[in-house]
Amino acid sequence: SSHDLPRYGIKVGLTNYAAAYCTGLLVARRLLQRLGLDSLYAGATEVTGDEFNVEPVDNGPGAFRCYLDVGLAR
């Protein structure tokens, strides 16, 4: 949940859209870790602002893809 974000340096604004985006990234990384795919798909290693797409691994499972739109409650 967004209440885990202060552990990663985000201390304010835990109910805005940016926090929802960060929470989604955190959930995705936790899912990859739970499935053992976090070492295969490390994500962007440096921040450049460019679009980043994960390429499939030749001898491994495909990248996990999930579309979840639950909206935001105020």
C-alpha positions in Angstrom: 0.0 0.0 0.0 1.0 3.6 -0.2 1.8 3.5 3.5 5.0 1.6 2.6 6.3 4.5 0.6 7.9 6.4 3.5 10.4 3.5 3.7 11.6 4.5 0.3 11.9 8.2 0.9 8.4 9.4 -0.1 7.1 11.0 3.1 4.2 13.3 1.9 1.4 13.1 -0.6 0.5 9.5 -0.1 -3.0 9.9 -1.5 -2.3 11.6 -4.9 -1.9 10.1 -8.4 1.9 10.0 -8.2 1.7 7.9 -5.0 -0.7 5.6 -6.7 1.8 5.2 -9.6 4.7 4.5 -7.2 2.5 2.0 -5.3 1.9 0.2 -8.5 5.6 0.0 -9.2 6.2 -1.3 -5.7 3.5 -4.0 -6.1 4.9 -5.0 -9.5 8.4 -5.5 -8.0 7.0 -7.5 -5.1 5.1 -9.7 -7.5 8.2 -10.3 -9.6 10.2 -11.1 -6.4 7.5 -13.6 -5.2 7.5 -15.4 -8.6 11.3 -15.4 -8.7 11.5 -13.2 -11.8 13.0 -10.2 -10.2 16.6 -11.2 -11.0 15.7 -12.0 -14.7 13.8 -8.7 -15.2 15.7 -6.0 -13.3 14.0 -3.0 -15.0 15.8 0.3 -15.8 19.2 0.5 -14.2 19.6 4.3 -14.7 17.0 7.1 -15.0 17.1 8.8 -18.4 13.5 9.8 -19.0 13.3 7.6 -22.1 10.6 5.0 -22.7 11.7 1.6 -21.3 10.3 -1.7 -22.5 11.4 -5.1 -21.1 12.7 -7.5 -23.7 11.9 -11.2 -23.3 14.6 -13.6 -22.2 15.5 -16.3 -24.7 15.8 -19.2 -22.2 13.4 -18.1 -19.6 9.8 -17.3 -18.8 8.2 -14.3 -20.4 7.8 -11.0 -18.7 4.8 -10.7 -16.4 2.2 -8.2 -17.7 -0.8 -7.1 -15.8 -3.4 -4.3 -16.4 -5.2 -3.3 -13.3 -7.5 -0.2 -13.1 -9.1 0.1 -9.8 -9.4 3.9 -9.7 -8.7 6.1 -6.7 -11.1 6.7 -3.8 -11.1 10.0 -2.0 
